[in-house]
Structures are given as C-alpha cells and as structure tokens.
Amino acid sequence: MRSWQCLALALLVALPEGRALAAPPAASASGGWVPRPAASASAPVPAAASATAAPPAHGAPAAEDGANANSQPAMPAGHPSVNGSSEAPQDASEATPTVEAGGISATVVDERGLPLRGAQVRLGVLFQRIAEGESRSETFKQADDTGTAHFSNLTVGSDHAYRITVQRGPAVYSSPPFNLRQDMGQRVLLHVYPSTGDIESAMIGMRGYLYIETRDDVFQCEALFRVFNVGLVTWVPQDVVVRLPKGFKAFKAQESMTDVRFEAVDGVGARLKGTFSPGQNEVSFRFQVPKTGDESAVFHVGLPPHVAEMRVIAEASSTMNLDVEGFDRPVATTNNNGQRVLVAVKQLRRRDEEIKDFTATLSGIPVPGAGRWVAVLIALGFGIGGVFGARGAFDSAGAGKSAAADKKKAKELLMRELVALEAARRAGRIGPRSYQQSHERLVDAIARLGVVADRPRASKKAAGSASRKRSKSASEQP
C-alpha cells in the first residue's frame, strides 16, 4: 500500500461513524450550495484534527468535534508518523504593542523554524471605500539575517487591508488579510516549505463532494474538495484536470483568499491550481449540466488524485432515485429546507484502488406529461379553425358537430392536465418555473377553446339579423 493510502486510511478511521453520511444542505440565496470556507484556508492543521472534518448540514464540509481525533490505525514500518514529527508548525498573525503603530514585522522561517535570510517579502495592500471604490498596491522588502522584514508608516483603519506573501520556487505562502489597529502594530510569522509537483512525494489525501440540484432547465452542480497535507512538503499541482460531464456550462470557481483554485478547461473540465502547503485547504467550483427532458440523467465525473472518500448528494423528489456505480447504496435524508436528498458514499478500503472517477445516474426525474401539450396544440388548432369558421370557411353541419366533439374532448384533457399539474406542484415534483409556464399555457389553451365555442353562434346570429334587415328594407321600397 502506498504512503498516501495509509494516510487516507488514517484520516478515514478518525472520522466519527455518526458523520459518515452527508447531512442536509445549508440555505443560500441562489438555492444552490454555498460551501462555508475553512477556518483558515492556509493555516496548518494537525493531522488528527484535520482527520475529523466532515460535511456539515448540506454535504459541504465543516469542522467537527475531535472526539476520535487521537484514534489512528497502525502505520507500516518506516512510514512517517501522521501524528507527531510530521505535524506542521503554526503560522501567526497578531496585533502587538511590541511593534509600533502603523508598522508590520514579518518573519519568514523554513519548516524547521530557521530564518530565511534575504527572502523577498511582499506586502499587498487593498484600499476599499464605498465613495472611492477599490485600489490595490504592493511593496517589497528583503528579510534581514533574522528572516524579518519591517514595514512602517502604514495607514491604519478598516478601509486598508494588508497581507504578507512570500514565494519560494513555484509555491506561494501568505498570511490571512488583516487591518492595522490605531494603537499597535502587527507581527506576522510565516513558514515556507520545500515543494514538489509530484503528489507521490507529498503526504496528500482528499475528501470530495458533489452536490446536484435539479432545476427547471438545468442541473446545478457544485464540487468541493477538502485537501489534507500532513507532511512537511508543499504540493503544487501540475496539469491536474478534473473531467466534467459532457456539455457542462456556466463554470464558476470559488473565490479564494489564497492562490488555491480551479480554472475552467473549455470542453473538458477544471484544472486544479495553487499551493497546497501543510495543513488543510478547501477548493470548489460550480457548473451546470443541461436537462434533456428525459426521466434520467447520467453524470460522469473525473477526480483529482488521492481522493480517499467521495460523496454524491442529490436533491430528489419522492419519485427520484440515485445510483452511483461502486458507491454504497444511497441513504435518504432531508436538508435544512426540508428538501429530500439522497447521499451515496465511497471510501477507500485497504484493497481498493484509487478513486479516479465515478458515474452517477439520477432517475425518476419529473417531466411534463405529453398529454397537456397535445391538448394545447388541439386548442391552438381550434383557434385557427375559429377564425376561418367565422369567415364561412367551414359551413358543413357535419364538420361543426365533429369539431364540437373534438373541442369537448380537448377541454376535458386540458382540465385533467391542469389538475395533474397542481398535484405535481404540491408534491414538489415540478419546479416553480416549469409550473408557472405550464399553468399559463394550459389556462390560455382552455380560454381559446371557450372563445372558439362562442364564435360560430355569434356569427350565425349576426347573419340572421342582417338577413331580416334586408327583407324589411325590400318590403318598404316604393
């Protein structure tokens, strides 16, 4: 078994059994999944603490209690300890009176805590004020023999945000943004590590989540990956591409406070970028898959390397089912909005191969019945027929009886479809937009049938009146 698989097993064993299934989603303004960011996207997290992380009430990861944090499986001989010597040192950023007001003291050290003399230290500045907009600037200083760079005479207050950044090879390390207080300065301690583009040379394990929401005309999807690095080597991905379902669109990556992100690869999927330093990082993106109008949909999704656990969560009405090849049987639960969701999970086992991709099938998707559209077309046909009938185009008594019978059948069919539509709305089998559009079409079609029914009678009455007037006029002539 490879070292990353041992790491993955350690992470999974530490996951409390009660959290093994994703819970309901959190509410969002858009109705989609808005993952809560990690407490610190770049802050190193002890391996045991990281191992206890699991999805919150939606399928999006959230911090858990550390009840089983110290539970670790036996590691193979010669394998680096997941808990102990490989634990990453902590960065720091704090206001302190030992630094003058309006000043920043930034110290850069390596993984052993030794100062990086001569390191190039960047100070990024973001100015933001409603009346004046937003502007960015930067300044650089070289670290002294203690690995420290000093910045002074800086503007204090909430409208100026500062951030320390250091680049070492392809990896970029940064502090969280901070404001300067009026009465004291800021001290920043930043660790940098050796880096590699080869994930096999780093202690990386991942948990992945895919949330699928069925909308009126598309499937709204969001993928999130929680990346654990419990070694002392930073991983910088090289051409790691996650393949997405054919025809995907509306790709949008999560905005991050670090360089960790996904970038769209047109027609293919998403490329993973950034610096995965020791600790924990979260990275996510959204995309849409067009609906075809069928009662089932298939999603084939690729994964980044070293995924030890994958969860697929789908919002589902009572008629819908989820099947993910190779995953545990889905379990039904509800989200925070009371919406039924199905959750399928796959975890790395001791004899399993790496989870490289998966195929999910969502079936029983509600689709509008064909009958209502047939009835609508019949109603439209009667509308056209009514126009010509008023002009005398259809005067046959037999044709009139046949048309009346067809009109009655069409109206009955439309009324049945209207009742079925209301039932589907109450059962949550159809979205609000589809309901509104279908309801308007059905009501309009019923109204057309009523207008058509009145037109022939009105036309005959008018014709009879005109005939009587002509006869009376003729009798009164001298």
BELWOKA-V403691 format. One record per residue. N is the residue number from 1. OMEGA is omega in whole degrees, -180 to 180 (none if undefined). Layout:
# BELWOKA-V403691
N_OMEGA / N_OMEGA
This chain:
# BELWOKA-V403691
1_-179 / 2_-174 / 3_-178 / 4_178 / 5_175 / 6_177 / 7_-178 / 8_178 / 9_178 / 10_179 / 11_-175 / 12_178 / 13_-179 / 14_180 / 15_180 / 16_-176 / 17_-179 / 18_-179 / 19_-174 / 20_179 / 21_178 / 22_178 / 23_-173 / 24_-179 / 25_174 / 26_-179 / 27_175 / 28_-177 / 29_-177 / 30_-178 / 31_179 / 32_-177 / 33_176 / 34_-175 / 35_175 / 36_-179 / 37_176 / 38_-179 / 39_174 / 40_-172 / 41_-175 / 42_-177 / 43_178 / 44_-179 / 45_178 / 46_-175 / 47_-177 / 48_179 / 49_180 / 50_-174 / 51_-176 / 52_-177 / 53_179 / 54_-175 / 55_176 / 56_-173 / 57_180 / 58_-168 / 59_177 / 60_-176 / 61_175 / 62_-178 / 63_178 / 64_173 / 65_-175 / 66_-176 / 67_-178 / 68_-173 / 69_-177 / 70_-180 / 71_-178 / 72_177 / 73_177 / 74_-178 / 75_179 / 76_180 / 77_179 / 78_180 / 79_178 / 80_180 / 81_176 / 82_-177 / 83_-180 / 84_-172 / 85_-179 / 86_-178 / 87_-176 / 88_176 / 89_-175 / 90_168 / 91_-180 / 92_173 / 93_-174 / 94_174 / 95_-177 / 96_177 / 97_178 / 98_174 / 99_-176 / 100_178 / 101_-177 / 102_-178 / 103_176 / 104_175 / 105_-176 / 106_-180 / 107_-178 / 108_-180 / 109_178 / 110_-175 / 111_179 / 112_-179 / 113_180 / 114_-177 / 115_176 / 116_-179 / 117_176 / 118_180 / 119_177 / 120_-176 / 121_180 / 122_173 / 123_177 / 124_-178 / 125_176 / 126_175 / 127_-177 / 128_177 / 129_-174 / 130_-175 / 131_-174 / 132_179 / 133_-173 / 134_175 / 135_-179 / 136_176 / 137_180 / 138_175 / 139_-176 / 140_172 / 141_-180 / 142_-179 / 143_179 / 144_-177 / 145_178 / 146_-179 / 147_-174 / 148_173 / 149_-177 / 150_175 / 151_-175 / 152_179 / 153_180 / 154_-179 / 155_179 / 156_177 / 157_-173 / 158_-179 / 159_174 / 160_177 / 161_-176 / 162_180 / 163_178 / 164_-179 / 165_176 / 166_176 / 167_177 / 168_-173 / 169_179 / 170_-175 / 171_179 / 172_-179 / 173_-176 / 174_175 / 175_171 / 176_176 / 177_180 / 178_173 / 179_177 / 180_178 / 181_-178 / 182_-169 / 183_-179 / 184_-180 / 185_-176 / 186_175 / 187_-179 / 188_174 / 189_-175 / 190_177 / 191_173 / 192_-172 / 193_169 / 194_-176 / 195_178 / 196_173 / 197_-179 / 198_-176 / 199_178 / 200_179 / 201_179 / 202_-180 / 203_-174 / 204_171 / 205_-176 / 206_164 / 207_-179 / 208_-179 / 209_172 / 210_180 / 211_-177 / 212_178 / 213_180 / 214_177 / 215_-173 / 216_-175 / 217_180 / 218_166 / 219_177 / 220_-175 / 221_172 / 222_179 / 223_177 / 224_177 / 225_174 / 226_-173 / 227_178 / 228_173 / 229_-177 / 230_175 / 231_178 / 232_177 / 233_179 / 234_176 / 235_175 / 236_-174 / 237_177 / 238_177 / 239_175 / 240_-175 / 241_176 / 242_-180 / 243_-178 / 244_-178 / 245_-180 / 246_179 / 247_-180 / 248_-179 / 249_176 / 250_179 / 251_177 / 252_-178 / 253_175 / 254_173 / 255_-175 / 256_177 / 257_175 / 258_178 / 259_179 / 260_-176 / 261_167 / 262_175 / 263_-179 / 264_171 / 265_-172 / 266_177 / 267_-177 / 268_-177 / 269_-175 / 270_180 / 271_-180 / 272_-178 / 273_170 / 274_-175 / 275_178 / 276_-179 / 277_178 / 278_-176 / 279_-174 / 280_177 / 281_173 / 282_180 / 283_-175 / 284_176 / 285_177 / 286_173 / 287_179 / 288_174 / 289_-178 / 290_174 / 291_-178 / 292_-177 / 293_178 / 294_180 / 295_177 / 296_179 / 297_-178 / 298_-180 / 299_175 / 300_-173 / 301_173 / 302_-177 / 303_171 / 304_-178 / 305_173 / 306_173 / 307_-178 / 308_179 / 309_178 / 310_178 / 311_175 / 312_-178 / 313_-177 / 314_170 / 315_-172 / 316_172 / 317_-176 / 318_-179 / 319_-172 / 320_177 / 321_179 / 322_175 / 323_178 / 324_-174 / 325_178 / 326_-179 / 327_173 / 328_179 / 329_-177 / 330_177 / 331_-179 / 332_174 / 333_178 / 334_178 / 335_-176 / 336_178 / 337_-179 / 338_-180 / 339_177 / 340_176 / 341_176 / 342_-175 / 343_176 / 344_-174 / 345_169 / 346_178 / 347_177 / 348_177 / 349_-175 / 350_-179 / 351_-178 / 352_169 / 353_178 / 354_177 / 355_-175 / 356_180 / 357_177 / 358_176 / 359_-180 / 360_178 / 361_177 / 362_-175 / 363_-179 / 364_-179 / 365_180 / 366_176 / 367_179 / 368_179 / 369_-179 / 370_-175 / 371_-176 / 372_-179 / 373_174 / 374_-180 / 375_178 / 376_179 / 377_177 / 378_-180 / 379_178 / 380_178 / 381_177 / 382_177 / 383_178 / 384_179 / 385_179 / 386_179 / 387_-180 / 388_179 / 389_179 / 390_-179 / 391_178 / 392_-178 / 393_180 / 394_-177 / 395_-177 / 396_179 / 397_179 / 398_179 / 399_-180 / 400_179 / 401_180 / 402_180 / 403_180 / 404_179 / 405_179 / 406_180 / 407_180 / 408_179 / 409_-180 / 410_-179 / 411_178 / 412_179 / 413_179 / 414_180 / 415_177 / 416_179 / 417_178 / 418_176 / 419_179 / 420_179 / 421_179 / 422_179 / 423_179 / 424_178 / 425_-180 / 426_-179 / 427_179 / 428_-180 / 429_-180 / 430_-177 / 431_-177 / 432_-179 / 433_178 / 434_178 / 435_-177 / 436_-179 / 437_-180 / 438_-180 / 439_-180 / 440_-179 / 441_-179 / 442_180 / 443_179 / 444_-180 / 445_178 / 446_178 / 447_179 / 448_179 / 449_178 / 450_179 / 451_-179 / 452_-178 / 453_-176 / 454_-172 / 455_-178 / 456_-179 / 457_179 / 458_-178 / 459_-179 / 460_179 / 461_179 / 462_-179 / 463_180 / 464_179 / 465_179 / 466_-179 / 467_179 / 468_179 / 469_-180 / 470_-180 / 471_178 / 472_-180 / 473_-179 / 474_-178 / 475_-178 / 476_-179 / 477_180 / 478_none
